[in-house]
Amino acid sequence: MMKVFICPECGSITTVSRRKEIYCHKCGGTRMLPSKLTFSQYSEMDEQQRKDYSDSWLYIRNKTKN
Protein backbone atom coordinates (compact mmCIF):
# COMPACT_ATOMS: atom_id res chain seq x y z
CA MET A 1 0.00 0.00 0.00
CA MET A 2 1.43 3.35 -1.06
CA LYS A 3 1.47 6.14 1.52
CA VAL A 4 1.83 9.90 1.09
CA PHE A 5 4.18 11.89 3.35
CA ILE A 6 4.75 15.64 3.62
CA CYS A 7 7.69 17.61 5.01
CA PRO A 8 6.74 19.96 7.88
CA GLU A 9 9.57 22.35 6.95
CA CYS A 10 9.39 22.79 3.18
CA GLY A 11 6.11 21.10 2.18
CA SER A 12 7.74 18.55 -0.12
CA ILE A 13 5.46 15.57 -0.78
CA THR A 14 6.64 12.03 -1.46
CA THR A 15 5.10 8.57 -1.75
CA VAL A 16 6.52 5.37 -0.28
CA SER A 17 5.36 1.80 0.01
CA ARG A 18 7.32 0.17 2.82
CA ARG A 19 9.31 2.58 4.93
CA LYS A 20 7.72 4.13 8.01
CA GLU A 21 10.39 6.73 8.76
CA ILE A 22 10.82 9.09 5.83
CA TYR A 23 13.28 11.98 5.73
CA CYS A 24 13.08 14.94 3.37
CA HIS A 25 15.80 15.04 0.72
CA LYS A 26 15.01 18.67 -0.20
CA CYS A 27 15.60 20.38 3.15
CA GLY A 28 18.30 18.22 4.65
CA GLY A 29 16.86 15.32 6.56
CA THR A 30 13.74 16.64 8.31
CA ARG A 31 11.48 13.76 9.29
CA MET A 32 8.36 13.76 7.09
CA LEU A 33 4.86 13.27 8.47
CA PRO A 34 2.06 11.08 7.10
CA SER A 35 -0.46 13.03 5.03
CA LYS A 36 -4.21 12.52 5.18
CA LEU A 37 -4.20 12.10 1.40
CA THR A 38 -4.62 8.61 0.03
CA PHE A 39 -2.36 7.55 -2.80
CA SER A 40 -5.30 7.53 -5.22
CA GLN A 41 -6.23 11.12 -4.25
CA TYR A 42 -2.60 12.19 -4.67
CA SER A 43 -2.22 10.47 -8.04
CA GLU A 44 -5.34 12.19 -9.40
CA MET A 45 -3.97 15.66 -8.55
CA ASP A 46 -2.07 17.72 -11.09
CA GLU A 47 1.12 19.57 -10.15
CA GLN A 48 -0.70 22.81 -9.24
CA GLN A 49 -3.18 20.99 -6.99
CA ARG A 50 -0.29 19.27 -5.19
CA LYS A 51 1.43 22.63 -4.67
CA ASP A 52 -1.81 24.19 -3.40
CA TYR A 53 -2.32 21.27 -0.99
CA SER A 54 1.25 21.60 0.30
CA ASP A 55 0.93 25.38 0.76
CA SER A 56 -2.39 25.00 2.59
CA TRP A 57 -1.01 22.24 4.80
CA LEU A 58 2.00 24.37 5.77
CA TYR A 59 -0.21 27.42 6.42
CA ILE A 60 -2.55 25.49 8.72
CA ARG A 61 0.34 23.78 10.52
CA ASN A 62 2.18 27.05 11.12
CA LYS A 63 -1.00 28.81 12.23
CA THR A 64 -1.73 26.15 14.87
CA LYS A 65 1.91 26.24 16.06
CA ASN A 66 1.73 29.92 17.00
N, C-alpha and C positions, 0 to 999 in steps of 0.2 A: 504494500500500500504506500503510495507516494504521499509525502507530507510537505507542507509549505511553511517555511520559516522566514522571519523578518528580523533585520538588525535594528536594535533599539537606538543605535547611534546615527547611522546613515540612511536607514530605510531600505537597504538592499534586500531583495527577496530571492530566495533560492528554494529548490525542491530537492528532497532526498528520499530514499526509500528505506534505508536500514539504520543509519546512524541516528542516535538520540541527542548527542551533543554536537552542535554545529557552530562553527566559528566563522565570522565574516572575513572574507579575503579582501574586501575593499577598504575597510578601515582598520586593519591591523589586528585581527584576532578577537574582536568583541564577540561574546557568546550570543548567538541568535536565539530568538524566542519563537515558539510555535504560533502560527497565525490561525485565525478562525476560518480562513478560506480553505475549502476543500481543493484537492488537485483539479477536479473537473471545473470548478468555478474559476480557478487560476488559469487553466488552459484555454478557457473560453474568452478571457480578457485580451484586449489588444494592448500594445505597449503603453498608450496614453492612459488607459484604465488602470493598468498596474501602477503607473507613476502616481496617478490620483489617489489610489488606495494607499500607497506607501506614504504620501504626503499627509493624508488625512489621519492615518494611523500614528504618525510621528506627532502631529498637532495635538491629537487627543491625549497621547501618552505624556507629552510635555506639559499640557494644561493640567492634568491630574497630578503631576509631580509637584507643581508649584502651589 
